[in-house]
């Protein structure tokens, strides 16, 4: 084990550099232990494994070969394939690893240990501190450290950052900062003190567009950024401290993608016309099930269904709309990471499978033979997205035939089936359509129902015109629809092709 003094002597780096390496997580933190006799009278000493010398030598070598610190940090912390001469140390820990504390001591966390891009501004939005990940990591030039003792506006860097990837992303970041500044009563003139004259008009426009967030110790927004050849989503947090505001950029999730899409639409000044795929699902025979179960069990069942289905919607970037009774509505908007129409199809398929599991669980619990079905209707179109606002809440909604037709198709579906429109199928790629098994059942000459693949039928051709159900579906009678029966995995398609072309 080596003390920090011995590490500095053996490697020739400064203590500040060593602290930076620890903060970035590319060398292990010291283990705090009682001093050895050779260490003098110090109460506790931080010791490093001897392998740290080799790790620092590798870091210095990679720097001399032109590697950026962001690439070096990613190499050692994320575990990318290393150059032949570099072997990661088994003892390496990330910046989030805890430092050994004296028994009974309170745990401590320093902003120097934040593994994500981060910087601190004072109440005048002047740079106070920034970490290496913000200065040279995924956000590039967003926060170069100002000279010691010099106050520098954060907007001086934000206006010229190339790391956000495009103008829209950079303006999202600026609006978030300016919204917080407005909420704290900051004057635009003071915020523009160090902004180049040609950029003042941009600042004024964004300042006027920025929304004041409700005061909170932690605020956040989702930003779409462009990394090395790929579009990413990060969650930008603003954390309030006595000294100022700490901004931290954390990699996003499915929730981030969903909220980012909604946020982008909202910024277009609602109402706005947008493409959307709509999924409407409804519990079959809900009235009978309600009559069979005690009220508390019925609501427990509905909550069970929602808890099973909600993660599926979120995983496929869906946004839940207003619930009508025991039914569910989910919207899938265009986004940069995939086909929103295909996401809706996958969500419907997985919802059907999840509902089958819920049904089996309740059959075992109740000892009944009742099958629980969620009947699903899918549709795609262009509709108006708008907001309903009250004094206490804001709720978005969509209006139009796309949603109404999806609801009617859900009414038509039975026994947990997923039905969709010809229009939606036409919006899928050829590869996606090949993975689908879809079609309708027709009566053959022998009087038997047979499934005919890859065809559609008008709704009135699938219902008995003499029934009350047919009357309820009159407004979609001429709508061509088809049933999605199954979705093949990509490897299954390859197996099927191989079976059709034997060698």
KOLMI-330736 format. One record per residue (C-alpha): x negated, y, z; residue in one letter. Coordinates in Angstrom, 2 decimals. Layout:
N
<<X,Y,Z>,a>
...
***
This chain:
503
<<0.00,0.00,0.00>,x>
<<-1.22,3.50,-0.87>,x>
<<-0.46,6.87,0.69>,x>
<<0.54,9.75,-1.56>,x>
<<-2.90,11.29,-1.00>,x>
<<-4.57,8.12,-2.25>,x>
<<-2.21,7.98,-5.27>,x>
<<-3.12,11.57,-6.20>,x>
<<-6.84,10.87,-5.84>,x>
<<-6.70,7.69,-7.95>,x>
<<-4.52,9.12,-10.75>,x>
<<-5.62,12.78,-10.84>,x>
<<-2.04,14.10,-11.02>,x>
<<-0.65,16.87,-8.84>,x>
<<1.78,16.37,-5.98>,x>
<<4.45,18.26,-7.95>,x>
<<4.01,15.85,-10.87>,x>
<<4.27,12.87,-8.53>,x>
<<7.48,14.31,-7.05>,x>
<<8.88,14.81,-10.54>,x>
<<8.09,11.21,-11.49>,x>
<<9.87,10.04,-8.33>,x>
<<12.84,12.30,-9.05>,x>
<<13.17,10.96,-12.58>,x>
<<13.10,7.39,-11.24>,x>
<<10.08,6.31,-13.31>,x>
<<7.95,5.51,-10.27>,x>
<<9.22,4.01,-7.01>,x>
<<9.98,6.16,-4.01>,x>
<<7.63,5.78,-1.06>,x>
<<8.55,3.46,1.75>,x>
<<8.48,5.46,4.98>,x>
<<6.63,3.48,7.68>,x>
<<4.67,4.15,10.90>,x>
<<1.09,5.25,10.07>,x>
<<-1.83,2.88,10.00>,x>
<<-4.84,3.71,12.24>,x>
<<-6.71,5.23,9.26>,x>
<<-3.87,7.72,8.67>,x>
<<-4.40,9.77,11.79>,x>
<<-1.68,11.12,14.06>,x>
<<1.11,11.61,11.54>,x>
<<4.42,10.27,12.98>,x>
<<5.48,8.57,9.73>,x>
<<3.79,8.09,6.34>,x>
<<5.18,7.37,2.89>,x>
<<3.51,4.36,1.28>,x>
<<3.60,3.34,-2.40>,x>
<<2.92,-0.11,-3.88>,x>
<<-0.54,-0.34,-5.41>,x>
<<1.04,-0.98,-8.83>,x>
<<2.05,2.67,-8.96>,x>
<<-1.44,3.57,-10.21>,x>
<<-0.96,1.40,-13.28>,x>
<<2.53,2.80,-13.83>,x>
<<1.27,6.38,-13.76>,x>
<<-1.54,5.44,-16.16>,x>
<<1.11,4.03,-18.53>,x>
<<3.16,7.23,-18.25>,x>
<<0.11,9.39,-18.98>,x>
<<-0.80,7.19,-21.96>,x>
<<2.72,7.44,-23.42>,x>
<<2.65,11.22,-22.98>,x>
<<-0.67,11.38,-24.84>,x>
<<0.93,9.34,-27.65>,x>
<<3.61,11.99,-28.06>,x>
<<6.48,10.42,-26.10>,x>
<<8.89,12.95,-24.58>,x>
<<9.65,12.68,-20.87>,x>
<<13.26,11.87,-21.76>,x>
<<12.10,8.87,-23.81>,x>
<<9.68,7.77,-21.09>,x>
<<12.42,8.07,-18.46>,x>
<<14.83,6.07,-20.60>,x>
<<12.14,3.45,-21.26>,x>
<<11.37,2.76,-17.61>,x>
<<14.82,3.34,-16.08>,x>
<<17.14,1.83,-18.70>,x>
<<14.92,-1.08,-19.59>,x>
<<14.38,-0.60,-23.31>,x>
<<11.88,-2.78,-25.10>,x>
<<8.42,-1.64,-24.08>,x>
<<5.30,-1.19,-26.20>,x>
<<3.00,-4.18,-25.94>,x>
<<0.57,-2.46,-23.60>,x>
<<3.25,-1.46,-21.05>,x>
<<4.71,-3.81,-18.47>,x>
<<7.40,-2.39,-16.18>,x>
<<6.65,-2.71,-12.50>,x>
<<8.96,-5.12,-10.69>,x>
<<9.12,-2.71,-7.77>,x>
<<10.37,0.24,-9.81>,x>
<<13.62,1.76,-8.54>,x>
<<15.86,4.44,-9.95>,x>
<<16.22,7.90,-8.56>,x>
<<19.40,6.79,-6.82>,x>
<<17.49,4.28,-4.66>,x>
<<17.51,5.12,-0.98>,x>
<<14.43,6.10,1.00>,x>
<<13.80,4.05,4.12>,x>
<<15.01,6.04,7.13>,x>
<<14.05,5.77,10.78>,x>
<<16.55,3.63,12.61>,x>
<<19.55,5.73,13.65>,x>
<<18.62,8.64,11.38>,x>
<<21.26,10.29,9.19>,x>
<<20.87,9.52,5.45>,x>
<<19.69,12.47,3.37>,x>
<<20.23,13.31,-0.28>,x>
<<18.34,15.95,-2.21>,x>
<<19.43,17.44,-5.53>,x>
<<15.91,16.55,-6.69>,x>
<<17.11,12.92,-6.66>,x>
<<19.96,13.45,-9.15>,x>
<<19.31,11.10,-12.06>,x>
<<21.47,13.01,-14.56>,x>
<<20.87,16.40,-16.17>,x>
<<21.58,19.01,-13.50>,x>
<<20.96,22.65,-12.69>,x>
<<21.96,25.11,-9.97>,x>
<<23.10,28.70,-10.59>,x>
<<23.73,31.43,-8.05>,x>
<<26.95,33.41,-7.74>,x>
<<25.79,35.69,-10.57>,x>
<<25.28,32.61,-12.76>,x>
<<21.51,33.05,-12.76>,x>
<<19.31,29.97,-12.90>,x>
<<18.07,28.88,-9.48>,x>
<<16.92,25.32,-10.14>,x>
<<16.98,22.67,-12.87>,x>
<<15.73,19.10,-13.04>,x>
<<13.60,17.57,-15.78>,x>
<<16.55,15.70,-17.29>,x>
<<18.27,19.05,-17.94>,x>
<<15.12,20.68,-19.28>,x>
<<13.91,17.89,-21.53>,x>
<<16.50,15.09,-21.42>,x>
<<19.81,14.56,-23.15>,x>
<<20.62,18.28,-23.03>,x>
<<17.37,19.37,-24.63>,x>
<<16.68,23.10,-24.23>,x>
<<19.69,23.93,-22.12>,x>
<<17.81,24.85,-18.96>,x>
<<14.10,25.59,-19.17>,x>
<<12.88,26.57,-15.75>,x>
<<12.52,30.38,-15.52>,x>
<<9.25,31.88,-14.28>,x>
<<8.85,31.86,-10.51>,x>
<<10.76,34.72,-8.90>,x>
<<12.53,35.77,-12.12>,x>
<<16.31,35.76,-12.33>,x>
<<17.51,34.39,-15.65>,x>
<<21.12,34.08,-16.82>,x>
<<22.22,30.53,-17.55>,x>
<<24.09,31.86,-20.59>,x>
<<20.76,32.82,-22.15>,x>
<<20.09,29.09,-22.50>,x>
<<23.63,27.86,-23.13>,x>
<<24.08,30.15,-26.13>,x>
<<21.02,28.73,-27.87>,x>
<<21.16,25.10,-26.79>,x>
<<20.86,22.68,-29.69>,x>
<<21.42,19.66,-27.48>,x>
<<25.22,19.84,-27.41>,x>
<<25.06,18.76,-31.04>,x>
<<27.48,21.19,-32.66>,x>
<<29.08,24.59,-32.20>,x>
<<32.32,23.20,-30.78>,x>
<<30.52,21.23,-28.06>,x>
<<28.41,24.22,-27.07>,x>
<<31.49,26.42,-26.88>,x>
<<33.25,23.86,-24.66>,x>
<<30.34,24.07,-22.23>,x>
<<30.35,27.87,-22.34>,x>
<<34.11,28.10,-21.75>,x>
<<33.82,25.87,-18.69>,x>
<<31.09,28.06,-17.21>,x>
<<32.94,31.27,-18.09>,x>
<<36.21,29.95,-16.64>,x>
<<34.45,29.31,-13.33>,x>
<<32.86,32.76,-13.50>,x>
<<36.28,34.37,-14.09>,x>
<<37.78,32.45,-11.18>,x>
<<35.03,33.87,-8.95>,x>
<<35.67,37.41,-10.19>,x>
<<32.50,37.77,-12.28>,x>
<<32.49,40.71,-14.68>,x>
<<31.81,39.98,-18.36>,x>
<<29.41,42.94,-18.56>,x>
<<27.21,41.48,-15.80>,x>
<<27.33,38.01,-17.35>,x>
<<26.07,39.47,-20.65>,x>
<<23.13,41.40,-19.21>,x>
<<20.53,39.07,-20.77>,x>
<<22.59,37.95,-23.73>,x>
<<21.27,39.15,-27.12>,x>
<<23.38,41.93,-28.58>,x>
<<24.46,39.80,-31.54>,x>
<<25.89,37.19,-29.14>,x>
<<28.00,39.54,-26.99>,x>
<<31.03,39.22,-29.29>,x>
<<30.86,35.43,-28.95>,x>
<<30.70,35.73,-25.16>,x>
<<33.68,38.10,-25.11>,x>
<<35.77,35.74,-27.27>,x>
<<34.94,32.69,-25.16>,x>
<<35.48,34.65,-21.94>,x>
<<38.99,35.55,-23.11>,x>
<<39.69,31.96,-24.18>,x>
<<38.38,30.39,-20.97>,x>
<<40.96,29.14,-18.46>,x>
<<40.50,29.81,-14.76>,x>
<<40.39,26.43,-13.00>,x>
<<42.13,26.04,-9.67>,x>
<<39.62,26.66,-6.92>,x>
<<38.11,23.37,-5.79>,x>
<<34.84,22.18,-4.31>,x>
<<34.42,19.98,-7.40>,x>
<<35.70,20.85,-10.89>,x>
<<35.07,18.91,-14.07>,x>
<<35.64,18.81,-17.81>,x>
<<34.80,16.37,-20.60>,x>
<<32.40,17.38,-23.36>,x>
<<31.69,15.62,-26.63>,x>
<<27.93,15.78,-27.30>,x>
<<25.74,14.38,-30.07>,x>
<<22.82,12.21,-29.03>,x>
<<20.27,10.45,-31.27>,x>
<<22.56,9.50,-34.15>,x>
<<25.61,8.85,-31.96>,x>
<<28.46,10.88,-30.52>,x>
<<28.75,10.68,-26.75>,x>
<<31.12,11.92,-24.09>,x>
<<29.88,13.34,-20.81>,x>
<<31.74,14.56,-17.76>,x>
<<30.46,17.99,-16.74>,x>
<<30.90,18.50,-12.99>,x>
<<30.67,21.83,-11.16>,x>
<<30.03,21.41,-7.42>,x>
<<30.35,24.43,-5.12>,x>
<<27.67,25.08,-2.52>,x>
<<26.91,28.02,-0.28>,x>
<<23.95,28.88,-2.52>,x>
<<25.88,28.68,-5.79>,x>
<<27.24,26.12,-8.26>,x>
<<25.56,22.84,-9.19>,x>
<<26.30,21.57,-12.71>,x>
<<25.77,17.86,-13.41>,x>
<<26.28,16.03,-16.73>,x>
<<27.38,12.41,-16.16>,x>
<<27.90,9.88,-19.01>,x>
<<31.58,9.46,-19.75>,x>
<<34.02,6.52,-19.78>,x>
<<37.27,5.47,-21.42>,x>
<<39.04,7.94,-19.18>,x>
<<36.64,10.60,-20.39>,x>
<<37.39,9.83,-24.04>,x>
<<41.12,9.99,-23.44>,x>
<<41.00,13.27,-21.51>,x>
<<38.58,14.74,-24.05>,x>
<<41.03,14.05,-26.88>,x>
<<43.87,15.68,-24.95>,x>
<<41.64,18.58,-23.99>,x>
<<40.66,19.16,-27.60>,x>
<<44.31,19.21,-28.64>,x>
<<45.29,21.55,-25.81>,x>
<<42.57,24.01,-26.85>,x>
<<44.28,24.32,-30.24>,x>
<<47.02,26.39,-28.60>,x>
<<50.00,24.07,-28.26>,x>
<<52.29,23.14,-29.82>,x>
<<50.08,21.47,-32.40>,x>
<<50.81,19.00,-35.20>,x>
<<48.66,15.88,-34.81>,x>
<<48.44,12.30,-36.02>,x>
<<49.42,9.78,-33.37>,x>
<<50.09,6.07,-32.96>,x>
<<52.90,5.40,-30.50>,x>
<<53.45,2.28,-28.40>,x>
<<56.80,1.88,-26.65>,x>
<<57.45,-1.16,-24.49>,x>
<<60.52,-2.12,-22.50>,x>
<<61.34,-4.85,-19.97>,x>
<<63.82,-7.30,-21.48>,x>
<<67.01,-7.98,-19.46>,x>
<<65.98,-5.41,-16.85>,x>
<<69.58,-5.00,-15.65>,x>
<<69.91,-8.73,-14.94>,x>
<<66.51,-8.87,-13.24>,x>
<<67.49,-5.88,-11.10>,x>
<<70.65,-7.71,-10.01>,x>
<<68.70,-10.86,-9.11>,x>
<<65.97,-9.24,-7.00>,x>
<<66.10,-7.25,-3.78>,x>
<<65.39,-3.56,-4.52>,x>
<<61.94,-3.64,-2.90>,x>
<<60.91,-6.67,-4.97>,x>
<<62.20,-5.17,-8.21>,x>
<<60.11,-2.04,-7.72>,x>
<<57.18,-4.22,-6.69>,x>
<<57.58,-6.09,-9.99>,x>
<<57.65,-2.87,-12.03>,x>
<<54.55,-1.61,-10.22>,x>
<<52.87,-4.96,-10.83>,x>
<<53.57,-4.62,-14.55>,x>
<<52.31,-1.03,-14.68>,x>
<<49.13,-1.92,-12.80>,x>
<<48.48,-4.77,-15.23>,x>
<<49.09,-2.67,-18.32>,x>
<<47.58,0.72,-17.42>,x>
<<43.91,-0.44,-17.59>,x>
<<44.62,-1.83,-21.08>,x>
<<45.96,1.52,-22.27>,x>
<<43.00,3.39,-20.81>,x>
<<40.44,0.94,-22.21>,x>
<<41.78,1.61,-25.71>,x>
<<41.86,5.41,-25.22>,x>
<<45.63,5.57,-24.82>,x>
<<47.43,8.35,-22.97>,x>
<<50.63,7.45,-21.14>,x>
<<53.68,9.58,-21.83>,x>
<<56.86,10.06,-19.86>,x>
<<58.29,6.82,-18.46>,x>
<<61.93,6.13,-19.09>,x>
<<63.20,3.83,-16.37>,x>
<<61.22,0.59,-16.50>,x>
<<59.81,1.24,-19.98>,x>
<<56.44,2.67,-20.95>,x>
<<55.25,5.00,-23.68>,x>
<<51.62,5.36,-24.72>,x>
<<50.07,7.70,-27.29>,x>
<<46.87,7.00,-29.22>,x>
<<45.29,10.09,-30.78>,x>
<<42.49,10.22,-33.37>,x>
<<39.06,10.23,-31.76>,x>
<<35.48,9.85,-33.01>,x>
<<34.80,6.37,-31.58>,x>
<<37.18,4.24,-33.62>,x>
<<40.53,3.87,-35.38>,x>
<<43.32,5.13,-33.11>,x>
<<45.84,2.94,-34.98>,x>
<<43.77,-0.19,-34.38>,x>
<<43.47,0.79,-30.69>,x>
<<47.27,0.84,-30.45>,x>
<<47.51,-2.63,-32.03>,x>
<<44.88,-4.06,-29.68>,x>
<<46.62,-2.51,-26.67>,x>
<<49.97,-4.01,-27.70>,x>
<<48.42,-7.46,-28.17>,x>
<<46.62,-7.38,-24.80>,x>
<<49.76,-6.05,-23.09>,x>
<<51.69,-9.08,-24.33>,x>
<<49.01,-11.42,-22.92>,x>
<<48.94,-9.55,-19.60>,x>
<<52.73,-9.79,-19.32>,x>
<<52.59,-13.55,-19.83>,x>
<<50.29,-13.77,-16.81>,x>
<<52.61,-11.56,-14.75>,x>
<<55.57,-13.77,-15.70>,x>
<<53.77,-16.94,-14.59>,x>
<<52.80,-15.35,-11.28>,x>
<<56.38,-14.33,-10.52>,x>
<<57.75,-17.73,-11.57>,x>
<<55.39,-19.37,-9.09>,x>
<<56.26,-16.82,-6.41>,x>
<<60.06,-16.96,-6.82>,x>
<<60.44,-20.55,-7.98>,x>
<<62.68,-19.40,-10.81>,x>
<<62.72,-20.11,-14.54>,x>
<<63.19,-16.48,-15.57>,x>
<<60.75,-15.42,-18.28>,x>
<<59.59,-11.82,-18.05>,x>
<<59.08,-10.09,-21.39>,x>
<<57.86,-6.69,-22.46>,x>
<<59.20,-5.99,-25.94>,x>
<<56.95,-3.64,-27.91>,x>
<<57.47,-1.28,-30.83>,x>
<<54.60,0.43,-32.67>,x>
<<54.68,3.31,-35.12>,x>
<<52.35,5.95,-36.56>,x>
<<52.96,9.43,-37.88>,x>
<<52.40,13.16,-37.50>,x>
<<54.22,14.79,-34.63>,x>
<<54.25,17.95,-32.53>,x>
<<52.42,17.86,-29.21>,x>
<<53.65,20.43,-26.70>,x>
<<53.70,21.30,-23.04>,x>
<<56.44,21.57,-20.43>,x>
<<55.36,23.80,-17.56>,x>
<<56.83,24.54,-14.16>,x>
<<55.48,26.39,-11.17>,x>
<<53.94,23.21,-9.76>,x>
<<52.87,21.09,-12.72>,x>
<<52.15,20.90,-16.43>,x>
<<53.20,17.91,-18.54>,x>
<<52.60,17.30,-22.23>,x>
<<55.11,15.58,-24.46>,x>
<<55.66,14.68,-28.10>,x>
<<58.81,15.04,-30.15>,x>
<<59.83,13.53,-33.46>,x>
<<60.92,10.46,-35.39>,x>
<<57.64,8.59,-34.82>,x>
<<58.42,8.19,-31.12>,x>
<<62.15,7.60,-31.64>,x>
<<61.53,4.87,-34.22>,x>
<<58.97,3.14,-32.00>,x>
<<61.57,3.10,-29.21>,x>
<<64.22,1.65,-31.53>,x>
<<61.80,-1.04,-32.71>,x>
<<61.14,-1.89,-29.07>,x>
<<64.93,-2.32,-28.64>,x>
<<64.96,-4.63,-31.67>,x>
<<62.07,-6.84,-30.43>,x>
<<62.89,-9.87,-28.30>,x>
<<61.00,-12.44,-26.19>,x>
<<57.89,-10.29,-25.77>,x>
<<57.33,-9.76,-29.49>,x>
<<55.29,-6.91,-30.95>,x>
<<56.88,-5.31,-34.01>,x>
<<55.43,-2.47,-36.04>,x>
<<56.14,-0.42,-39.14>,x>
<<54.75,-0.93,-42.62>,x>
<<53.39,2.61,-42.36>,x>
<<51.22,1.71,-39.36>,x>
<<49.86,-1.47,-40.99>,x>
<<48.94,0.64,-44.02>,x>
<<46.76,2.89,-41.83>,x>
<<44.51,-0.03,-40.83>,x>
<<41.31,-0.83,-42.69>,x>
<<41.13,-3.93,-44.87>,x>
<<38.95,-5.69,-42.32>,x>
<<41.39,-4.89,-39.52>,x>
<<44.37,-6.17,-41.53>,x>
<<42.52,-9.42,-42.26>,x>
<<42.25,-10.03,-38.52>,x>
<<46.02,-9.68,-38.06>,x>
<<48.54,-12.45,-38.35>,x>
<<51.79,-10.65,-39.15>,x>
<<54.98,-11.28,-41.08>,x>
<<58.67,-12.14,-40.68>,x>
<<60.73,-15.29,-40.29>,x>
<<63.08,-16.20,-43.14>,x>
<<65.67,-18.92,-43.61>,x>
<<64.56,-21.51,-46.18>,x>
<<66.77,-23.59,-48.47>,x>
<<67.07,-26.25,-45.76>,x>
<<68.49,-23.77,-43.29>,x>
<<65.33,-23.62,-41.15>,x>
<<63.47,-20.49,-40.08>,x>
<<59.93,-20.35,-41.42>,x>
<<57.28,-17.71,-40.83>,x>
<<56.23,-15.87,-43.98>,x>
<<52.86,-14.23,-43.52>,x>
<<51.90,-10.68,-44.57>,x>
<<55.38,-9.49,-45.54>,x>
<<57.83,-6.86,-44.28>,x>
<<61.59,-6.61,-44.02>,x>
<<64.08,-3.79,-43.50>,x>
<<65.61,-3.89,-40.05>,x>
<<69.10,-4.50,-41.42>,x>
<<67.77,-7.62,-43.16>,x>
<<66.75,-9.03,-39.78>,x>
<<69.96,-8.37,-37.82>,x>
<<73.54,-9.57,-38.02>,x>
<<75.59,-6.57,-39.19>,x>
<<78.60,-7.77,-37.17>,x>
<<76.85,-7.40,-33.80>,x>
<<76.78,-4.39,-31.48>,x>
<<73.00,-4.59,-31.53>,x>
<<72.98,-3.91,-35.25>,x>
<<75.09,-0.80,-34.65>,x>
<<72.51,0.54,-32.17>,x>
<<69.77,0.09,-34.78>,x>
<<71.64,1.83,-37.59>,x>
<<69.27,4.85,-37.66>,x>
<<66.31,2.57,-38.54>,x>
<<68.26,0.12,-40.71>,x>
<<66.15,0.85,-43.80>,x>
<<62.82,0.96,-41.97>,x>
<<60.39,-1.78,-43.14>,x>
<<58.86,-3.59,-40.18>,x>
<<56.84,-6.72,-39.43>,x>
<<55.93,-8.79,-36.37>,x>
<<52.33,-8.96,-35.16>,x>
<<51.90,-12.54,-34.01>,x>
<<48.20,-12.75,-33.27>,x>
<<44.80,-11.10,-33.71>,x>
<<41.82,-13.22,-34.70>,x>
<<38.41,-12.56,-33.19>,x>
<<35.72,-11.57,-35.71>,x>
<<33.87,-14.87,-35.36>,x>
<<37.08,-16.80,-35.98>,x>
<<37.47,-15.04,-39.31>,x>
<<34.04,-16.26,-40.33>,x>
<<34.91,-19.81,-39.27>,x>
<<38.15,-19.64,-41.26>,x>
<<36.32,-18.43,-44.37>,x>
<<33.80,-21.24,-44.02>,x>
<<36.64,-23.76,-43.79>,x>
<<38.19,-22.46,-47.00>,x>
<<34.90,-22.72,-48.90>,x>
<<33.31,-26.03,-47.93>,x>
<<29.82,-26.69,-49.16>,x>
***
